[in-house]
Amino acid sequence: MLKKIILGILVVFGLYLLISYFFLDGRLTYTTSFCSHNKLDSKKRELFIKDNLKIEFDQTNLKLKKIIDENDIWIEKHFDVECFGIFFCREIEDANYLKLRFECKNIENCEMKVCDIIIENDTIEKSTIFPNPQMAIKIGKTVEYNIYEYYYGKTIPIGKLTVETK
């Protein structure tokens, strides 16, 4: 009787591994992260940390001012999700990292630009879309966006935006 129970458990576990392997494209474990859908959701799920960020930019630059006015910018907690198979997952708050979030207040008015992202004088992304909706960053880092737009194959600088995440 005990052998049948152990054999049944092993068969079920084997099927779980096989199904997980099939649905996860040849993997049994994976790590991902999650975030909120918007600022209100971030507050409801208790991910929200703050939105009174120190943002520096040329105040006379109307294009940059428009970008700041169009977007909600906030910081929320960063969680990693470690999964074994398709069902068994656990959430782990990564206390060393935060998520810097941008969300357009009115999608019809928002214009996407291009930027280079520089963190602590090290370019981590070149020619990526701005505003980048979410980016995990180490606590206490300064994020700098060199924003520009393409016009007939040429890059036209718009300006530099710096966000302190301390």
Secondary structure, DSSP 8 states (H G I E B T S, - for coil): -HHHHHHHHHHHHHHHHHHHHHHTTS-SEEEEEE--SSHHHHHHTT-EEE---EEE--TT-HHHHHHHHHEEEEEEEEEEEEEETTTEEEEEEEEEEEEEEEEESSTTT---EEEEEEETTEEEEEEEEES-SEEEEETT-EEEEEEEEEETTEEEEEEEEEEE--
